[in-house]
Amino acid sequence: MQPSEVKALLESRLDGCQFHIQGEGCNFQVVAVGEVFEGLSPVKRQQLVYSALSDEIASGALHAISIKTYTPAQWENAPENAQ
């Protein structure tokens, strides 16, 4: 899979989030930013993103996924957002 394919899958399955994807093949780093993460524990945030990709993970199309999640307010100060 390509990062653009992973991004398209996530955008179609998780509303109101912005995604930043890096990686190739079946190994990806996902950064997700959205209000949907407000008030959720880190584990619940990751479960939300994993569940959106569960079919691809089960099929082996995606294998190793690293996920970081932020609310929009948290994203403003996130190291990944430093430009």
Sequence and secondary structure as in RCSB ss.txt:
>XXXX:A:sequence
MQPSEVKALLESRLDGCQFHIQGEGCNFQVVAVGEVFEGLSPVKRQQLVYSALSDEIASGALHAISIKTYTPAQW
ENAPENAQ
>XXXX:A:secstr
  HHHHHHHHHHHSTTEEEEEEEETTEEEEEEEEGGGTT  HHHHHHHHHHHTHHHHHHTS  EEEEEEE HHHH
HT GGG  
